[in-house]
Amino acid sequence: VRRTAALIAGAGPAGCAAAIVLARGGIPPLLVERSEGPRDVVCGGFLGWDALAALRRLDIDAQALGAQPITRLRLVTARAHFEAPLPHPAAGLSRRTLDAALQEAATAAGAELLRGRTIRAAEPETRRLRLEDGEEMEGEALLIATGKHELRGAERGIGLADAPLGLRASMAGGRDLAGTIELHLFDGGYSGALLQEDGTANLCLSVSRARLKKAGGVEPLLAALAQELPALGRRLDGGALTPWSAVAGVPYGWRAQGTVPGIFRVGDQAAVIASLAGDGVAIALESGTAAAEALLAGHDASAFQTDFSNRARRPLRVAEALRHAAEHAGPRALLMPVLGLFPGLAPIAARLTRIAG
Ligand SMILES: Cc1cc2nc3c(=O)[nH]c(=O)nc-3n(C[C@H](O)[C@H](O)[C@H](O)COP(=O)(O)OP(=O)(O)OC[C@H]3O[C@@H](n4cnc5c(N)ncnc54)[C@H](O)[C@@H]3O)c2cc1C
């Protein structure tokens, strides 16, 4: 068994933020990641001002990575269209680029990154990880940062069978999206589009199981949505699309309200915000940073977990209320005229769904 002071399962934004802070604080951690190298992730690629600030604190300049500035929100439904400025500048950046930069910063700070290594199970009592290749590792502290994916032995205890599904593809020719995050709202979900650093559009979609089942699969769902929302149909027809990648079982609104000694849950393992709020990466960076700071200060894991759960309560609740309004025809029909009359509500909602600021 390999032993280390801090062991981190998963090198997404949460695991990397924790690794950077720990390494800089004098506890270089061991980071275990199953992907072999840079890869696309099911994510909208939206970085709010809180995510950009969290990245700056880690000395990562999103603009230098090519992040495209976003200053406006566009909401589109079958019948209406609404646009408003965001309260602060945001940005669009692919997760391929962002995660690679975070991993590079973690190793540059002194963390050891084991790539292409899949964790088969965790043993929380001993803070041990068992890898698929048979190796075992044990940390004085174990940070669980495996994101949407459950880690066997350390499951979050949530029923995921009915949780929504996320989809992502990129599309050639996204220049007309410059400066804007575009959200198309429909029964059971939404689709988001933005311009990313290579000039392509990042398209993502979140859809309830019921809606997907009713449509009979991803392709018939996209065809039905293109009929229902002509603007989304035009967007999907606007250029060559890569194949869609999917992730199942995203438990929006869930927060870890407790933990066991020595186990810190970070990122989607700590709190899962409705993706239409575009704050999951900020939550990942903030929770990873806060867990590492707690560990460096000698605080116990449960104090961190309770504290972070309290911080995440308001953004998660506001995001759930917005998701509910956006996904159901009745509230959605009210939402658009209300926003038309009181456009200042949109930036307020955007602010209330941030983990910081
Ligand atoms: C459709 C959709 C759109 C979204 N759009 C946005 C958006 O625009 N902006 C935003 O801020 N958030 C968005 N989110 C949320 C955001 O993607 C997540 O909140 C964020 O990725 C969480 O980061 P993380 O580090 O916790 O987990 P992840 O990013 O999921 O990283 C987890 C890492 O752990 C690794 N891993 C997992 N299991 C194992 C294992 N067994 N062994 C080894 N390694 C493992 C994975 O390979 C991965 O690298 C969206 C989510 C969805 C579903």
The ligand as an ORCA input file, in Angstrom:
! r2SCAN-3c Opt
* xyz 0 1
  C     -25.102     19.377    -19.259
  C     -24.204     20.075    -18.269
  C     -23.751     21.360    -18.533
  C     -22.948     22.030    -17.603
  N     -22.520     23.291    -17.908
  C     -21.769     23.980    -17.008
  C     -21.293     25.279    -17.327
  O     -21.524     25.811    -18.414
  N     -20.541     25.935    -16.382
  C     -20.266     25.373    -15.169
  O     -19.616     26.025    -14.338
  N     -20.678     24.112    -14.852
  C     -21.411     23.410    -15.761
  N     -21.803     22.128    -15.482
  C     -21.380     21.515    -14.197
  C     -19.904     21.130    -14.227
  O     -19.622     20.368    -15.375
  C     -19.547     20.325    -12.978
  O     -20.140     20.906    -11.848
  C     -18.030     20.267    -12.793
  O     -17.435     19.555    -13.852
  C     -17.670     19.582    -11.469
  O     -16.274     19.483    -11.373
  P     -15.609     18.278    -10.561
  O     -14.157     18.535    -10.515
  O     -16.359     18.088     -9.294
  O     -15.939     16.978    -11.415
  P     -15.559     16.558    -12.899
  O     -15.362     17.731    -13.748
  O     -16.604     15.569    -13.295
  O     -14.155     15.830    -12.725
  C     -14.057     14.573    -12.094
  C     -12.756     13.914    -12.514
  O     -12.642     12.668    -11.826
  C     -12.250     11.657    -12.749
  N     -12.791     10.376    -12.260
  C     -14.093     10.060    -12.082
  N     -14.218      8.802    -11.644
  C     -12.945      8.302    -11.534
  C     -12.409      7.043    -11.148
  N     -13.203      6.022    -10.773
  N     -11.068      6.874    -11.151
  C     -10.239      7.914    -11.520
  N     -10.700      9.117    -11.912
  C     -12.039      9.322    -11.916
  C     -12.873     12.090    -14.078
  O     -12.191     11.515    -15.182
  C     -12.730     13.608    -14.002
  O     -11.524     14.075    -14.557
  C     -22.591     21.410    -16.392
  C     -23.033     20.104    -16.119
  C     -23.830     19.444    -17.045
  C     -24.296     18.053    -16.747
*
